[in-house]
Amino acid sequence: MKRFILKLNSNQNQQSKSLENHMGLDITHRIATLKRPEILTPSHTDFVLEDEFEGFDVDFNYFRNYIQEIDTPEILETLIFPKEENKIEEIKKYLNHVTHFLFEKNRENIEKSLLNFISKNQLTGNLIYSWDSFDWTGFYIFKIKKQTGFYYEEIGEQRKGVNQDFWKRFSSDDIYNFTKKDDFEYAHKCVDFYWPSDTHEEVEIRKKMFRENFVDKYEPNKSWLSLSY
């Protein structure tokens, strides 16, 4: 879903507030780079692959100066350890793409169970990435492989803070990565009062930061404006 509306008539404004309760807008300035990210895991994937290239207003070759054989993480197995045994079935329904659910009472037993799983399934020598959520501890067992693509860095970010003209210009089901300098400049013009608590000074600071981090740092064949709702 892509929606972003502000300063409408009373009926439309009520719809807009309802939408905003369920979504948000992140605007990010990304730039292609030849440099490999310092952190590269299944949860940190700062790269674009040729096979998965989509949502851009240009073709893949637009970034030709940065296309190379890059390192990418390939997940071999995912293990989920629920923190409460009675929630296993509930978590299985939520994580229906995962096949391995194990329960252990403490961290020491979790690590033993993980190592046993790796040994039993001949996964020794691969990489491990772990994360914690409120209800479970998860592990990715993965390896690094080469694929055609390019790395990127994020050098600017803004959360909401734009008016309805932004939505009119950038609303699209197919395009959510914009590469033209005109798009960066237009987006800057849309930075406006948004939150009821906004002051004139706060809006001016927001505009200044957007110009510094987006417009002034724009580089052709390298920059793009990435939108996520």
N, C-alpha and C positions, 0 to 999 in steps of 0.2 A: 504494500500500500504506500502511495506517495501522495501526501496532502500537506499543504502549508498555507494557511489563510489568516489574514489579520485585517482589522479595520473594515469590517463589513457591516451590512445592515443588521438589525437586531436578530432576525431569524437565522441568518447565515452565521452571525457571530456566536450564537448559541451552539450551532453545529460545530463550529471551529473549536470551541472550548471542549466539547465532547470528544473530538478527535484528539486534541492535545493531551487529554487524560490517558490516552492509550499509545501515544507515539511521541517521537521527538525528531529533531533534525540535527545531524552532525555534518558540518562542512569541513573538509580537510584538504589541505594543499599537499600533494604528494609529488615527489620528483624522482625520476629514474636515476639509478646510479650503478656503477660497475662494482661498487664495494659490497662485499658480502656482509650481511647483518651480524653483529656480535652475538646475538641470540637467535638461534634457528631451531625451532621445535614445532611439533604439531599445533601448538597454541600460539606460536609466534612465526607467522608466515608473511614476511614483508617482501613478497615477490609476486610477479604476474607471469603465468605460464602461457605459451603459445596455444596449447591445447584447450585452455580455459579462458581465452581472451574474449571478453564480452562487455557490453555496457559502455563502450567508448564511442566517441564521435569521429574516430579515425581508425585506420586499420593497424594491425600489429607492427607493420614496418615503419610506422611513424616514429617508433622508438629505436630505430635501427642502430644508433650509436651505442646502445646499452644492451642489446640482445646478445646473449652468450649462453653457454652451457652452465647452468647454475646448480648449486646444491639445494635439494629439496627433501623434506622429511616424508618418508613413506611409513604409515602406521601398519604394523604387522598384527598386533593384538591390542585390545583394550580390556582392562580389568577394572571392575568396580567393587569396592568394599563398602557396603552399607554400614552406617554407624550404629544402626539399631536393627537387630535381627527381624523384628516384626514388620519392618518396612521394606523388606526385600522384594516382595511381590509388587508393591506399589511402585518402587523404583524401576523394576523390570518393565512395567507398562510405560513408564515415562521415557526410559532409555531403551526403546524397543530395537534399536540398531545394534545394541551390545549383546554379546552372547555369554560373557564370562562374569558371573556374580559370585563373590566369595565373602563369607563373614568371618571375621576374627575379632576378639575382644579388645586387643590392644595393638599398639604400633609395632611392637616387637614381633608379635605373631603375624601381623600383616606382611612385614618384610620377609619373614621366613616362608610364608605362603607364596609370596611373589617370586622369590628365588626358586622355590620348588616348581612353580609353574613354568618358569623360564627353562629350567633344566629338563623337565619332563617333556616339554614341547620343542626342544632343540633350538632355543632362541638365544643361547649364550653368545656374547660378543656384540649384541645389539645395544642400542641406546634406550634409556628409560626417562620418561618425563612424568612427574606426579603433580596432582593438584587436589585441593580440598574444596568441597562445597559444604553447605549446612548439613546435608543428609548423607554424604558419602565421600570417600577418598578414591580418587581415580588414578590409574597408571596407563600411559601409552608405552608400548614397546615398539620402537621404530628404528629405521635405518635411514641413512642419507643416500640419495641417488641423484644422478645428473639428468636434467631436463632442459629443454630450450625455453628461455624466458628472460626476464630482467628483474633485478632487485629494485626496491624503492625505499625512500625515506620520507617521513612526515615532518614538514617544517612549519606548518600552520594549522590551527584548528579553531573552529568556532561552534558553539552550541546554540542553536536557534538564533534569536536576535535579529531577524530580518523581516521585511514586510511582505505583503501579498504579491508585489511585483516579482519577487524572487520565484514564487510558486508558478506564476503565469509563464515565466521564461523557461524554467528548468523542469517543469512537470513532464515526465515521460515514463512509459512502461519499459522502454528499451534502452534509453541512454541515461546514465547516472555518473559518467566520468567525462568531464568537459575540458578540452585542451586549448581552446582559443584564448588569446589575451583579452579579447572583447568580453568573454564570459566572466573573466576575473574582474574586470573593471565594472561590468554591469552588476555583479554580485556585491561589489563594494558600495554601489549606489543604493542597494536595497537594505543595507545595515541601518536599523531604525529603532525607534522606541518599540519595545516588545512586552516586557514585564510591567505590571502596574506600578511597581516601585522604581522604575527607571527614571533617572534624572537626566537633564540635558548634558551634564558633565559625564555621566556614565556612558551615554550614547556616543559622545565625541571620543571618548577613550576607546570604545569598541570599534568605531570607524578607523581610528588611528592604528590600532593593532591589526585590523584586517588589511589595511593598506600596506603596512610594514611586512606582514607575514604572508600575504597572498599576492597583491599586485606588484609590489616592489621586488619580490623575489621570483617572479615569474621568469621561466626560461623556456623558449620554444623547443619542441621535440624532446622535452624533458618533464615539464610541469603538467599536472592536470588537477582539476577541481573535482574532488570525489564527494558524492552525496550519499548519505545513508539515513533512512527514515525508520 
